[in-house]
Amino acid sequence: MTEKRTQFGLELEEALREAVAWKRGEIALEVENIDPMPPARIKAIRKKVARSAAQFEKRFGIPAATINNWEQGRRKPDVAARLLLSVIERDPELVEKAAANAA
């Protein structure tokens, strides 16, 4: 085994010491919460595939009021809704077809 200590190894040791100190409550670490689906992205998805929330509802079956609440930041979509919006963003025709078959 080598005795040479690399810069990466030293930084990794420091990070581990910091994690242990945080776990013990000795230090507080800076936390940044990132919204995975901000209202602006939801609005952009909706505008990409429909002119209005009502048209989006007709096409995909998600109530217009729900879309409006998400776009205006009054409510946040849950994990399943974020996944559905991501799929709509990538392949709206697939979701439209699935929604039509589910009705």
VENRA-V781540 format. One record per residue. N is the residue number from 1. RES is the residue in one small letter. PHI is phi in degrees with one decimal (none if undefined). NEAR is the number of other ideal C-beta (glycine too) atoms within 12 Angstrom. Layout:
n;res;phi;near
N;RES;PHI;NEAR
N;RES;PHI;NEAR
This chain:
n;res;phi;near
1;m;none;4
2;t;-83.7;6
3;e;-97.6;6
4;k;-70.5;9
5;r;-106.1;13
6;t;-87.5;11
7;q;-60.3;10
8;f;-59.6;11
9;g;-61.9;14
10;l;-63.7;13
11;e;-67.2;13
12;l;-65.8;14
13;e;-59.9;15
14;e;-61.8;15
15;a;-63.7;15
16;l;-66.4;14
17;r;-61.9;16
18;e;-65.0;18
19;a;-63.9;15
20;v;-65.9;15
21;a;-62.8;15
22;w;-64.1;16
23;k;-60.9;13
24;r;-78.0;11
25;g;82.7;9
26;e;-80.7;12
27;i;-138.4;13
28;a;-110.2;11
29;l;-102.0;14
30;e;-68.2;8
31;v;-121.1;7
32;e;-128.1;6
33;n;-87.8;8
34;i;-112.2;7
35;d;-76.2;15
36;p;-69.8;16
37;m;-142.9;28
38;p;-68.1;20
39;p;-52.5;22
40;a;-62.8;15
41;r;-69.6;23
42;i;-61.3;36
43;k;-63.3;25
44;a;-64.0;18
45;i;-62.6;34
46;r;-60.8;33
47;k;-65.5;20
48;k;-66.2;18
49;v;-115.2;30
50;a;-156.4;25
51;r;-75.2;14
52;s;-140.4;17
53;a;-64.3;27
54;a;-64.6;18
55;q;-67.5;18
56;f;-61.9;34
57;e;-60.4;22
58;k;-63.3;20
59;r;-77.7;28
60;f;-118.6;35
61;g;83.6;22
62;i;-91.7;32
63;p;-53.7;17
64;a;-57.6;22
65;a;-62.3;16
66;t;-65.6;26
67;i;-59.3;35
68;n;-60.4;22
69;n;-62.0;20
70;w;-65.7;33
71;e;-64.1;30
72;q;-93.5;18
73;g;76.0;17
74;r;-72.3;14
75;r;-138.8;18
76;k;-112.2;22
77;p;-67.5;29
78;d;-75.4;14
79;v;-58.9;12
80;a;-64.8;12
81;a;-66.6;25
82;r;-62.7;21
83;l;-62.9;16
84;l;-60.8;30
85;l;-62.0;36
86;s;-64.1;21
87;v;-68.4;22
88;i;-59.1;35
89;e;-60.7;23
90;r;-86.1;15
91;d;-148.5;18
92;p;-60.7;25
93;e;-65.5;15
94;l;-60.3;18
95;v;-68.3;27
96;e;-60.5;25
97;k;-63.2;17
98;a;-65.0;18
99;a;-65.0;21
100;a;-67.0;14
101;n;-72.7;10
102;a;-79.5;10
103;a;-76.0;11
